[in-house]
């Protein structure tokens, strides 16, 4: 497969995602400190300089995973947490795809700069990511291997144009054998207007 497809939302299309407003709190934590729900996500939103477009940056703006995660944190009252790798992924789609391919083929575990405090207090963990090379970015695997998820419930969600969440969900279940990994949710890279209802239906609230 060509390098250029590695960071795509699917095998044929580049990630065409809009950049949302950043959360008010820079530490990526939502206001419900006593919540037993964690909404963790990986997004390229913060890697795209302001004003970059598909022509000058060779990629489209990203950030839909962040948008979905923020909405989910509001619905659940959960703590919002961004999974941030040490390395910055290039704005260039081609360059990013090359790195994603290298990480995938090496089964790499990119180092992270953010870490969850008191993971033991969370019973339910939502984990969100864009689809890279048909599955989750390798930084998600770093995150999953950093903590003990025994007895916890994991609910994955992804943003993708066409690729399902099935392979990523299977990988998460393999990496966290002592957790309950529930059916995940795939959301189009163009976040629909009824995203709140989609998420509400998925998590089972009115």
N, C-alpha and C positions, 0 to 999 in steps of 0.2 A: 504494500500500500504506500502511496506517495507520502512524503513527510507532511505535505500541506493539509492532509486530512486529519492529522492527529488531534488538533485542538478544535476541530469542527464540532458542531452540535450533532451532526451525524456524518455518514461517510461521504456525502455529496455536497454539503452546504457549510459555509463558514459560520461561526457564531455571530448571529445578528441580534444583539441584545442591547437594550438601552441602559444608560447609566442613571440609576435612581439618586435621589437626594441621600446624602450620608446620614446615618443616625446622629441624633443630637449628642449622645454620649460617646466619646471617642474610645472608651474602653470596651465597647461592644457589649456591654451588659445592660439588660433591660431592668426595669425598676422593681420587679418582684423578687426581692432577695431571698424570700423564704420558699420560693417555688421549688417543687421537686421535678420540674420539667426543664430540660436544656434544649435549646435550639441552636445547634452548631452548623456552620456552613463555610464552604470554600467558594470564593468568587474572585473573578479578575477585575472587579469594578474599580478597585483602588490602584490598578496598574496602568490605567488609561489616562494620560494627561488631559486636563481640561482643554477642549477645543479640538481634540484629535478626531478625525473622521476616517471613513473607509478608504479615501484616496490618499491622504497624507500618512496615515498610520498603517496602511495595508491590512487593516482589520476593522470590523465594526465595533461600536461601543458595547461593553458588556455590563452585566450587573443584575440580570434577572434572578439569579439564585439569591442574591442579597435581598431583592425586593420580596421574593416569596418568603424568605426566612423572617424578615421583619414583620410581614403580615401574620405569619404563623405564631411568632412570639406574642403578638398582640392578642390573638385568638386564645392561646393557651395560658397566657400569663407567665410564660416561661422566660428563662434567662437567655438572652441573645449572645452568642459567642462566635467570633470570626476565627476560622482556622487560617493562620497566616504563615506561609513558608518563609524561611530565611532568604531564599533567592527571589528576585523579581523576575517574573516571566515577561519576555519582550512584548511590546505592543504589536510588533510585526507578526502577522498571522503565520507566515512561513517559518520565522525563527522560533516562535512559540511551539509550533507543530513539531519542529525538529527536536526540541527539548522534551516535549511530551512523549515522542516516540522513543527517545533514548531512555527516559525514565521507565517507560513501560517495558521495554525489552530487557533492561537491567534489573527489573523488579525493585526499583530504587525506593528508598524511604527518605524523601526530602525532609531536612530538619525544619522544625517549626519554631516560631518566635513567640507564639501565644500558647498558654497552657491553662487548663481548667483547674480552678481551686476547688477543693472539696468535691471531687467527682462523686464520692460515695453518697452524697446527699440527694443525688438525682436518680429517680426511678425510671423515668422515660426520657429517652434521648432522640430527638429528631436530628438527622444528619442530611444536609443538602449540598449539592454539587452539580456542576455542569457535566455532561457526558464527554469524556475525552477517550478516543480510541475504543469506543463501544462500551466503556465501563467508567468507573470512578477515577478521578485523578489520583496519582500515587500519594499525594499529600494526605488524602483521606485514609489510606492504609497506615501511614505514620500515626495519625490521630488515633485510629482504632487500636493500634498496638501499644499505645502509651498508657492505657488505663485498663482496669479490671471491670469488665461489663457483666460479670457473673450475676445472674438474677435480675438484670435490668431488661427493659424493653427498648428496642431500637426500631425507629420508624424512618426509613430513608426516603428522600425525595430528590428529584433531579430536574434539570431543565434540559430539553433536547428537542430538536426538530422532529426526528422520526425514530431514533433508537430508543428501545424500551429500557426500563430500569432493571430488567430481569437478571442480566449478568452481574451488574453491580450489587444487586441484592444478594445473589448467591455468594459473591466474594465476601460481602460483609458477614454473612452467616458462617462462612468458613473461617474467617478471622476471629469471630466472636462466638465460639461454639456453646458457651455457657449462657449466652443471652437469648432472649426471645426476639427474633427479627421478624417483624410483621410486614405485610404486603406494602410495598412502596408506592409512591405516586410520581408519575412523569407529567411534567407540565411543559407545554410548548414554549419555545424560546421567545415567542411573542406572548407575554403573560396576558391571558384573557381578562376582559373587564369583569368577569364573574369569578375572579380568583378567590375572593373571600368565601363564596359559596362552595367552590370546589374543595377548598381546604376544610371548611366546616363539615361538609359531607364526609370527607376522608377521615377526620379525627372524631367524627360522631357527636357533633354539638349542633344545637338548633341555631 
